[in-house]
Amino acid sequence: MKIISGGQTGADRAALDAAILLKIPHGGWLPKGRKTEDGPLPTRYRLRELKSPNYQDRTAKNILDSDGTLIISFGPLTGGSALTESLALRHDRPCLIINLDETSRDQAVRAIETWLGRYNIETLNVAGPRESGASGIYQAVLDLLLAVEWQKFS
């Protein structure tokens, strides 16, 4: 099992921190300059830098380098999260959307575990809104991912 993301604040960063805490390999791609909304992503995160500064290029590369994409949000998808869903569909990659406004943590954990098993996901791309657009998303995603029983999938 490996968790990847684009390193942005919010859902992406929570996924990387969960992987580090759980001792699951992590990675992914991010824009040139290690660009995120709060400055360059620290080097402790093992992401690779694209030649492009474009977030859309980063999103597509992470979708293509994974077996499936998990998008976690509060409410309907907007902005980059909606783009992520669109690109996953365009590239015919499994995609699971968890709306935390409509799903309890326990329901979300069961849905994620079922989906990971069904699609035999080994490299998981995790996406969702930036912290500035969805206050509290970092902590919610971190708590959710720490509750998943990852050992079932290793």
C-alpha positions in Angstrom: 0.0 0.0 0.0 1.2 3.5 -0.8 -0.7 6.8 -0.4 0.0 9.7 -2.8 -1.4 13.2 -3.1 -0.5 16.6 -4.5 0.7 18.0 -1.2 -1.7 20.9 -1.0 -3.0 22.1 2.4 -6.1 20.4 3.6 -7.0 16.9 2.4 -3.8 16.3 0.4 -1.5 17.1 3.4 -3.7 15.1 5.8 -3.2 12.1 3.6 0.5 12.5 3.6 0.6 13.0 7.4 -1.6 9.9 7.9 0.8 7.8 5.8 3.8 9.1 7.8 2.1 8.3 11.1 1.0 4.9 9.9 4.4 4.1 8.4 2.8 3.6 5.0 5.0 4.7 2.0 3.9 8.1 0.6 4.6 10.2 -2.5 3.0 11.9 -5.4 3.6 14.8 -7.7 3.4 18.5 -7.1 3.9 21.6 -9.3 7.2 23.1 -10.1 8.7 24.9 -7.0 6.9 22.5 -4.7 4.0 25.0 -4.9 1.2 25.0 -2.3 -1.0 27.7 -1.0 1.1 28.1 2.1 4.5 28.1 0.3 6.8 25.4 -0.9 6.0 21.9 0.5 8.6 20.9 3.1 11.1 18.3 1.8 10.1 15.8 4.5 7.2 15.0 2.2 8.6 12.6 -0.5 6.8 14.1 -3.5 8.3 14.7 -6.9 8.3 18.0 -8.6 6.8 18.4 -12.1 8.4 20.7 -14.7 5.0 22.5 -14.9 3.7 25.0 -12.3 0.1 23.9 -13.2 -2.0 22.3 -10.6 -4.1 20.5 -13.3 -1.0 18.7 -14.6 -0.2 17.6 -11.0 -3.7 16.3 -10.5 -3.7 14.3 -13.8 -0.2 12.8 -13.0 -1.3 11.6 -9.6 -4.5 10.1 -11.0 -2.5 8.2 -13.7 0.1 7.0 -11.2 -2.4 5.5 -8.8 -4.9 2.6 -8.8 -7.7 4.8 -7.6 -8.6 8.2 -6.2 -10.3 8.9 -3.0 -11.9 12.4 -2.8 -13.0 13.6 0.7 -15.0 16.8 1.1 -17.5 18.8 3.1 -20.4 19.1 0.7 -20.5 18.9 -3.1 -17.2 18.9 -5.0 -16.0 22.2 -6.3 -12.8 23.6 -7.9 -9.8 21.3 -7.9 -11.8 18.5 -6.3 -14.4 18.6 -9.1 -11.6 18.6 -11.6 -10.0 15.5 -9.9 -13.3 13.6 -10.3 -13.6 14.6 -13.9 -10.1 13.6 -14.7 -10.5 10.2 -12.9 -13.6 9.5 -15.0 -11.9 10.7 -18.2 -8.9 8.3 -17.5 -11.3 5.5 -16.4 -9.8 5.2 -13.0 -11.7 4.1 -9.9 -12.9 7.1 -7.8 -14.6 7.2 -4.5 -16.2 10.4 -3.2 -16.8 10.8 0.5 -19.0 13.8 1.5 -18.4 14.2 5.2 -21.5 16.4 5.5 -23.6 13.3 4.6 -21.5 10.4 5.9 -20.5 9.5 9.4 -16.9 8.6 10.1 -17.8 5.0 10.7 -19.8 4.8 7.4 -16.9 6.5 5.6 -14.3 4.0 7.0 -16.4 1.0 5.9 -17.0 2.5 2.4 -13.2 3.2 2.0 -12.2 -0.3 3.2 -14.8 -1.9 0.9 -13.8 0.2 -2.1 -10.0 -0.5 -1.5 -10.7 -4.2 -1.5 -13.1 -4.2 -4.4 -10.6 -2.4 -6.7 -7.5 -3.9 -5.3 -6.0 -0.5 -4.7 -2.3 -0.6 -3.9 -1.4 3.0 -4.7 -4.1 5.4 -3.4 -4.4 9.0 -4.6 -6.1 11.1 -1.9 -7.6 14.5 -2.9 -10.0 17.1 -1.6 -10.3 20.8 -0.8 -7.6 23.1 0.4 -7.8 24.1 4.1 -8.5 27.7 3.1 -11.6 26.6 1.2 -12.9 24.1 3.8 -11.8 24.9 7.3 -11.3 21.7 9.3 -10.8 19.4 6.3 -7.2 18.6 7.3 -8.2 17.2 10.7 -11.3 15.4 9.4 -9.3 13.7 6.7 -6.5 12.8 9.1 -8.9 11.3 11.6 -10.7 9.4 8.9 -7.6 7.9 7.4 -6.2 7.0 10.8 -9.4 5.0 11.4 -9.0 2.8 8.3 -7.6 -0.7 8.9 -4.7 -0.4 6.4 -3.2 -3.7 7.5 -6.0 -5.5 5.6 -4.5 -4.1 2.4 -0.8 -4.8 2.8 
